[in-house]
Amino acid sequence: MADKATIIVHSGDMDKVSSALIIANGALAMGMEVSLFFTFWGLQRLKKGGLEKGPLSKMNMLGLGKWMVKRKMKKAGIPHPPALILSKRVPKGTRSRLSSPFK
């Protein structure tokens, strides 16, 4: 099995960004080195507070869908996207870094 993974985040939709971060955290927990490459609309989520502002991809339902997804994630014990980036689950000796063009 490879010991490195690169995930391209090309969408700013909340569910897609969350999925990429959950997969990245899983790979980190397995001891892999993970790179997240944010491009196109995904870059908007790197702005301060941007991870919480993204819409849902196809099930927004006038804002109700986003509320439902957040509620399901909370019940399942899945952290919100900002917590996934700053996750404390990174094994010792594994590098975790996030660089952003936005300051």
Buried (B, 14 or more C-beta within 10 A) or exposed (E): EEEEBEBEBEBBBBBBBBBBBBBBBEBBEEEBBBEBEBEEBBBBBBEEEBBEEBEBEEEBEEEEBBEEBBEEBEEEEBBBBBEBBEBEEBEEEBEBEEEEEEE
